[in-house]
Amino acid sequence: MSSRPSQTAQHGSVRKIVRLAWPMLISQWAGIAFAVLDSTMLGHTNPVSLQAMALSVSIFMTIHIGLMGVIHALVPICAQLFGARRHTEIGRFIGQGIWLSLFLSALGGCLLLFPNVWLSFSGDLPPQVRQEVTIYLRICCLALPATLMFRCVYALATSVQRPRLLMYVSLASVLLKLLFNWLLIFGHGGLPAMGSTGAATSTAMVSWIALAVGIAAILRDPFYRQFQLRLGKPAWPAQKEILQLGLPMGGSYLAEVSSFTFMALLAAREGTIVSGGHQILANLVSLLYMFPLAIGIATSSLVAQSLGAQQPEQARHLARIGIRLGLTGVALSLIVVMIARPQILQIYTSDPAIAAMAFALLTILPLLHTSDALQCMLSYILRAHKIATMPFVIQTGSLFGIGLLGGWYFGFGPGYRQLDGLAAVLTPGAPPGVASLWIMCSFSMLLCAITLAIWYWKSVNAQKQ
């Protein structure tokens, strides 16, 4: 009899997390669908365009996600304010987030204008690939302000537990993206076939439409009037508070995504076929990552609200439930993907050589995804406590020091082919360079997850005392 209240509380917590996470999951899938649509639709044109898209998406996502991480500091800040019922301060912080988005867009745009700096890591690329990457990234400069300002809308809806708005806007965005890609990439409707340039153009168009619809929906919803949303003037105290949490958060985002970017750049040294197979695995990892990401953000938002309401025990309870729920979803999704590998690869490419390369790399997915999911959820829970600097240090050290540097060392450097025995088990049939990159990435994720778990346990025990 004594276990019933505990079981009831656990079921209630699971329902809270799932109710918040599932619309966010669909929104996250919709967001990553832009890159997937570009890769799959261009993958059926020619291998050169697929390689150009692999490099373009990797570079753009590195910059975008790193800057987006800074804006996502608004989620724990606003969630704690919501839990503490300080509603008007939420409106002030969202306005400051808009100003910060515009400043970061200018910074990110400067980085996108010089793609040759990034492509220098890829060795001798065909001129057509370089040209397509350059055009794609320059067009994406136009999309960056809209995508970052939409993150402010995202932060507001997430922190106050109203994520369905994001889901509807994101789903509509995917449909528009599919339509515009069909028109611009292949040249339907009397338009010229623009290939990767059309993909970038459609991304910019859809990003601004999504922002306009998101802002209009919030301004028309009576629920949001209590927050007194306003742009105001840039205020350094509020900007400083966002940046104190946002810079290490953005650094963590950047560490993770840039490690994958440099992996794509290094994998390109082994040729177009290897680069295409690598990009397919990277896309799948991104799609699967959306589930633990949604669970992590939902759990973090609820934990932050509990902390704002001065309920630390409830915060710890929600963190435990969120991690268990996330790992259960990871196991189920891995079973589906590993069983349906051939069918999934047919969606990505009609080139049998690229499909065979991706099939070989997919063997490592269970180790990689489980480790990645756990470190993701733990880092978000720590951010709910406004602990962001140490996760940044841990993630950067693991992903760069062990993952990327180790992958280069064993795949292209002095330790070349020293991981062949391990590669025969984890990536059978893959070339030594790309195999070493994914093996070291997986082990770096595992180390990162273990270290974050230890840090969270120490932080929670310290707060109890």
Secondary structure, DSSP 4 states (H G I P E B T S, - for coil): -THHHHHHHHHHHHHHHHHHHHHHHHHHHHHHHHHHHHHHHHHTT-HHHHHHHHHHHHHHHHHHHHHHHHHTTHHHHHHHHHHTT-HHHHHHHHHHHHHHHHHHHHHHHHHHT-HHHHHGGG-S--HHHHHHHHHHHHHHHHHHHHHHHHHHHHHHHHHTT-THHHHHHHHHHHHHHHHHHHHHHHT-TT----THHHHHHHHHHHHHHHHHHHHHHHHH-GGGGGGT-------HHHHHHHHHHHHHHHHHHHHHHHHHHHHHHHHGGG-HHHHHHHHHHHHHHHHHHHHHHHHHHHHHHHHHHHHHTT-HHHHHHHHHHHHHHHHHHHHHHHHHHHHTHHHHHHHH-S-HHHHHHHHHHGGGHHHHHHHHHHHHHHHHHHHHTT--HHHHHHHHIIIIIIIIHHHHHHHTSTTTTTTHHHHHHHSTT--HHHHHHHHHHHHHHHHHHHHHHHHHHHHHHHHH-
